[in-house]
Amino acid sequence: MVTKFNLYAGFIIALIVVAALAYFAGSSMAPTKTITVTETITGAPATKTITVTITQTAGAKTPARTATPPKPAKGPTKVIEVSNAVVVVAPKDAELPKVEAKGKKLVIVRYEVDLAKTKPIGESHAFVDINPAFYRDICADALIVAARKTADPTIREALYEAIYKISNDEAPILWLGQYKLVRVYWSWLHGRYYHPTLAERYDLLWEDSNASKVPIGVRDYVNDHRTYVMVTIGWPDTFDPAADYETFGWAIWHNIGDTLVTYWKDETREVVPDLAVAWVYDKDATTWYFVIRGGVKAYDPWHDKTYDISAIDVLFSIWRIARLKLDPSWMITEFVDVNASKVLSEEEFEKILASGELVAEYKGKKVHPKSLDELLKLFGYSGETAGVVMLKLYFPYTPILSILADPFTSVIPMKYLFDNVPELKGKYEEALKASNYGKNPAAWAKYFGVGENEPTHLYLHKYPVGTGPYYVAEYKQDSYIVLKYNPYYWNATLWRQKPYGVDGKPVHETVIYLINNDPVSRIELLKKGVGDTAVIPLDRLKDVEGYKYPDTEFRVVVERGTLQPTIVFIVLNAAKEPFNNKLVRKALMYAIPFEQIRDVVYAGMLERLYGVIPAGFPGHNDEIVERYTFNLAKAKALIKQSGIDPTKYT
């Protein structure tokens, strides 16, 4: 029985898994020509055929065969047994092997590589690589693409388990472990929570009113209960959200910006409204409509002025990410056709809704609204609106809402750039008219360029502007960053509620990142109460844990245990001898003294990992993979089996 499945399920955390796969495959993936899932999806322009067929087997020996006459294979075929399925990956026209499905679901993934668009491996390594592994596995590539297209969570999990199993067996890089979360802070700080991709919102944290009151050594700033000070390391790559692809910058933008949707605190399964107050999608889940919140203002602290935010600003911000082609752009360009997206008025959207064919899902309810009022009622919103953004996807992609919650999609006012970037001054109305007020966003390409030297990027890199609860008030490179609460924040009513606010302001009126790259100094700053939190080396946690602040009952808390979606691994050049031999790589996996590394280097704060997918995410299953242990005899046997001469290498 061939099972077809709809492509609009709200599976949120798959994006994180795809991100984790970047090093394993990433942009080194071999392009495919079309992408179809049970012949229901039209692929992106650069594509030709991955077909996923799901067959439920009745017995233990049901071979899966294609209706197309077999042709010579143009690529490898793999059969991968996972927990609840047998996954077969094969070229489009290849004859499939006989498969004993053992009563499990049989999942068949067909692929065809577009050789004309496949770069040499040395030119196409993953975007996150510093020293890339130069490894390519066509079957893994096909599985990753198929998993992106599949709405059925059980099928997606089977595909990700197959990817995890390949990454374990091939060991293209040497998997070590997954970080455990460690946080150090004073007990006067309350409300802390953890989300795997989003930082804490600092206006959702609060302190005891009798917390320490200590000058921090920057201007006249004092760390008291109305000021949140983090003693930390590093520096954000940029203040331009469309270019930022690291945790420091994302933490800042999660506090100074707003996205279409977001997650409330530690929620990971369902997004909630942010700048979008409601959303719907069509029956194919390739066209999404977002109703934009009215009355939102962006605050420009550099010139002390505000900008009203509309649907045009939202679409422009997403379009600009794709246009710049900087680090985060792939998360838009892989899925969203920004030039086919557009802005609609509420009246135009009402006509589309009237058909009753659009689908809205929120908090367990699924409806086909026929009016804007009906849609807004589902989301519990009754305020003003500022237009509608229509996003056109290349194919149904279920985690699209998760992408739109990431801080790099924070909305910036388009007019702010035209007011301040010299190359754009005086051209705002011209650009609006050229795009027919957002109905033809491709016209904006005349005004905005590509790359790190693009004028608007260079400007936002220094002068960020957003709509969030805070704004960047001042900073000194590699020394400090000061955020102050945004007096124009659209959701300031939150600050009239305990415990988040006092007199309509957040408890934390000021937030300061105090940069200090000396671990000994950070320990002392924490003990003195200069910092409410601090980054402390793992091997020095014992020096601060339980430390009591003088003449109080406040103590330093060391919070441990939660696994983070961060993988630790050793990179090899899998394209060169001897590491192009899988048996050599597996031998090295057995030669790694993991327990010693975990205890000595990471102070026990590392969980063993055997493949590319972190624990806690779909596809991670240690029951189906080889569990490498420290075994030198096994390592030597594998080296011998590999046929290499170890004396030739140093």
Residue, then its C-alpha position, 0 to 999 in steps of 0.5 A: m500500500v502506497t501512503k500519501f501524506n499532506l505537507y503542512a504538519g507543524f514540525i518545529i525542531a527539524l530545522i535544528v537537525v538540518a543545521a546540525l547536518a551542515y558539516f556532514a553535508g551542507s552546501s557540499m551536497a550534490p544538487t538534484k534535478t527535480i524534487t518530488v515526494t509521492e509526485t506531489i511537490t514541485g521543486a526549486p529551480a535548481t532541481k530534477t527528481i527525488t521521489v520518496t515512496i512509502t510502502q507499508t509491507a504486509g509480510a516479512k519478505t516483500p520486495a519493493r520494485t519500481a514500475t520503471p524498467p531498470k536502467p544502469a545505476k547512476g550512483p550508489t544504492k543503500v539499504i538502511e534498516v532503522s527502528n521502524a522502517v527499512v530505507v532504500v536509497a537508489p538512483k532514479d532508474a536503478e533496479l532496486p534490490k530485494v528487501e526483507a522489510k521484516g514487517k516494517k515500513l519500506v521507504i524508498v528514496r529515488y535520486e538523480v544527480d545534476l552533474a552540471k550543477t555539482k561543483p568539485i568537492g573542494e569548491s563546495h564545502a559546507f558553509v559552516d566549515i573552517n577546515p572542511a572534511f571534503y566528504r560527500d555521500i550522495c545517499a545522505d544528500a538524497l535523504i536530507v533533501a527527502a526529509r525536508k520535503t516530508a510532512d509525515p513525522t514518522i517518515r521524517e524520523a525514519l529518514y533522519e535515523a538513516i542519515y544518523k546511521i550513515s554518519n555513524d558508519e562512514a565516520p566522515i569526521l570523528w564524532l566525540g560528544q554533545y555539550k551539556l549546558v553549564r550556567v553560572y549566576w547569583s541566586w538573586l537572579h530569577g526566571r531563567y529558562y533554556h531554549p535550544t536556539l533562542a537566548e533568554r529575553y532579558d525583560l523576562l528575568w528579574e532580581d531580588s530588590n536587595a541584590s548587590k549594588v556594585p560599580i562595574g567600571v564602565r562609565d557610571y554604570v552600576n550593577d543593581h537589581r534594575t541592571y542585568v550584567m553578563v561577564t562574558i567573552g567574544w564579540p558579535d560578528t555583526f549587528d546586521p541581523a541579515a548577516d549574523y550567524e552566531t550565538f552572540g549576535w542572535a542573543i542580542w537580536h532576540n532582545i532588540g528585534d522582533t520576528l514574524v513568530t517566536y517561541w515563548k520562553d522554553e517552548t519548542r513545539e509551537v510558535v506564537p505570534d510576534l510581528a505576525v498576529a495570524w497566519v494561514y497557508d494554502k492546500d499545497a502548503t507552498t503559499w503562506y500569508f502572515v497578517i502583520r501587527g499594527g502600531v509597531k514602531a522601530y526605534d532609531p537611538w542613533h537619531d532619536k526617531t521612530y519608524d512605523i512598521s508595515a508589511i512592506d518592512v517585513l517582506f523587505s527584511i526577508w528579501r534582503i537576507a536572500r539578496l545579501k547572500l551572506d551566512p544565514s541566507w541559505m535558510i531563506t533561499e533554500f525554501v522561500d522564493v522571495n521574488a515571488s512573494k509579495v505584500l497584500s492589503e487587507e482587502e486583497f487578502e479578504k478576497i483570497l480568504a473568502s474561498g474558504e480554501l486556506v488553512a489556519e492552525y493554532k493551539g490545536k485548532k484547525v479551521h478554514p477561515k473565510s474572513l479576516d475577522e474569523l482568522l484573527k479570532l482563532f489567534g485571539y487578536s483584536g487590534e489593528t493590522a498593518g497589511v499582509v505578507m505572502l511568502k511563496l515556498y519552492f515546496p512544502y517545508t514544514p519547519i518554515l515557521s521555525i526558520l521565521a522565529d530565528p533572530f536573523t529574520s528580525v524586521i528592520p524598517m526599510k526607510y531607515l536605510f534610505d534615510n541614512v545610507p548615503e547611496l540610498k538617500g532620497k530614493y525611498e519613494e522611488a524604490l516603493k513605486a518600483s516594487n509596486y509597494g511590495k508586489n514586485p520585490a525583485a525591483w529592490a535589487k536595483y538599490f541593494g547589492v550583494g556581499e560583505n561590502e554592501p552599503t546597507h550591511l556596512y551601515l547596520h553593522k555599526y548602527p542596528v535598529g529594531t522593534g524589540p524590548y531593548y535597543v543598543a544604546e552604546y558599545k565599545q568594541d571588545s569591551y562592552i555593549v549596553l542595551k536599554y529598554n525600548p520606550y516604544y516597545w509594542n508589548a510594553t503591557l507585559w511590563r505592567q505585570k509582576p514579576y516582569g515589570v515595575d511602573g510600566k518598565p522592565v525590571h531590567e531597564t539596562v542590560i550590559y555585556l561586559i567583555n573579559n577574556d581573562p578567566v581569572s578576572r571573570i571569576e573575581l568580577l563574579k565574586k564581587g557582584v559586578g556580574d549577575t552571570a559569568v562565563i567560567p571555565l569548566d575546570r574552575l567551577k569549583d572555585v565559584e560554586g556556592y560562593k556566598y556574597p558578603d553579609t547576605e544569604f546570596r550564593v553563586v549557583v552552578e546549573r548543569g545537565t541540560l544537553q545543548p544542540t552543539i556537537v564536538f568533533i574532530v575534522l579529517n580530510a576524507a578526500k586524501e589518504p589514508f582518511n579516504n578509507k572508511l576503515v581507517r576512520k572507523a579505526l580512529m573512532y575506536a582509538i579515541p579515549f572519550e572518557q579521558i577527554r570528557d573528564v580532563v578537557y570538558a570537566g565531565m560536561l560532554e555526552r557521548l555522541y556517535g553520529v551527526i544528530p544530537a540527542g533530543f532531536p528526530g533521528h538520534n537513536d543509539e540503538i541502531v548504530e555502532r557504539y564506538t568505545f576505546n579499544l586499541a585492539k579493535a583499532k589495530a585490527l581495522i587498520k590491518q583490514s584497511g590495507i594501508d601501510p601505517t608506517k607511511y604516515t606520521 
